[in-house]
């Protein structure tokens, strides 16, 4: 850089080409900033998308003695009808809580099927409540501490060995008007000697004479309906 003298003062003279170079550098930096902003926006969008999907598969929480928080965690997959049309979702549980109440819908879709075979630890769960729309579930085998179970009013079948090692089961509420088809060879009074089953009063005799359920004929009772000022509450009597 050269200096030219004008009287008693000096003027800095920028070499030819320097101004153009500086402008190019500024433009280059501006482009980099724009690209970084776009990239950051995309990353944040992806993060929140994954987070929302993850949260959609979780509900409820329980604080353990160590202060850690455990959450219900299930993989969500499509449930389709015979034509292949998606009509709801299947929840495949990995982790469950001591008291598990499953919601009717996940991300606006009906919960129609449940899977429990992949649950890592089953010994802590004591109660499970199915949503009313569930048509089928795979198995509760191994839930050795499960004491109360509420099935769904739309349940169509109980698969073989669904209650293996569920000897703690004492109360089962089955609100379905039509008794679900029982394929479970372990669903018998010997394996579930403490179990009492509550069914709709209008279907009581039907349950007692239906294959699979008839083995529990003397342990099947009608669901007692009690009226309260806040509405109708259907519960099984003990």
Rosetta blueprint (number, residue, H / E / L):
1 X L
2 X E
3 X E
4 X E
5 X E
6 X E
7 X L
8 X L
9 X E
10 X E
11 X E
12 X E
13 X E
14 X L
15 X L
16 X L
17 X L
18 X H
19 X H
20 X H
21 X H
22 X H
23 X H
24 X H
25 X H
26 X H
27 X H
28 X H
29 X H
30 X H
31 X H
32 X H
33 X H
34 X H
35 X H
36 X H
37 X H
38 X H
39 X H
40 X H
41 X H
42 X H
43 X H
44 X H
45 X H
46 X H
47 X H
48 X H
49 X H
50 X H
51 X H
52 X H
53 X H
54 X H
55 X H
56 X H
57 X L
58 X L
59 X L
60 X L
61 X E
62 X E
63 X E
64 X L
65 X L
66 X L
67 X L
68 X L
69 X E
70 X E
71 X E
72 X L
73 X E
74 X E
75 X E
76 X E
77 X E
78 X E
79 X E
80 X E
81 X L
82 X L
83 X L
84 X L
85 X L
86 X E
87 X E
88 X E
89 X E
90 X E
91 X E
92 X E
93 X E
94 X E
95 X E
96 X L
97 X L
98 X L
99 X E
100 X E
101 X E
102 X L
103 X L
104 X L
105 X E
106 X E
107 X L
108 X L
109 X E
110 X E
111 X E
112 X E
113 X E
114 X E
115 X E
116 X L
117 X L
118 X L
119 X L
120 X L
121 X L
122 X L
123 X L
124 X L
125 X L
126 X L
127 X E
128 X E
129 X E
130 X L
131 X L
132 X L
133 X L
134 X L
135 X L
136 X E
137 X E
138 X L
139 X L
140 X L
141 X L
142 X L
143 X L
144 X L
145 X L
146 X L
147 X L
148 X E
149 X E
150 X E
151 X L
152 X L
153 X L
154 X L
155 X L
156 X L
157 X E
158 X E
159 X L
160 X L
161 X L
162 X L
163 X L
164 X L
165 X L
166 X L
167 X L
168 X L
169 X L
170 X L
171 X E
172 X E
173 X E
174 X E
175 X L
176 X L
177 X L
178 X L
179 X L
180 X L
181 X E
182 X E
183 X L
184 X L
185 X L
186 X L
187 X L
188 X L
189 X L
190 X L
191 X L
192 X L
193 X L
194 X L
195 X L
196 X E
197 X E
198 X E
199 X E
200 X L
201 X H
202 X H
203 X H
204 X H
205 X H
206 X H
207 X H
208 X H
209 X H
210 X L
211 X L
212 X L
213 X L
214 X H
215 X H
216 X H
217 X H
218 X H
219 X H
220 X E
221 X E
222 X E
223 X L
224 X E
225 X E
226 X E
227 X E
228 X E
229 X L
230 X L
231 X E
232 X E
233 X E
234 X E
235 X E
236 X L
237 X L
238 X L
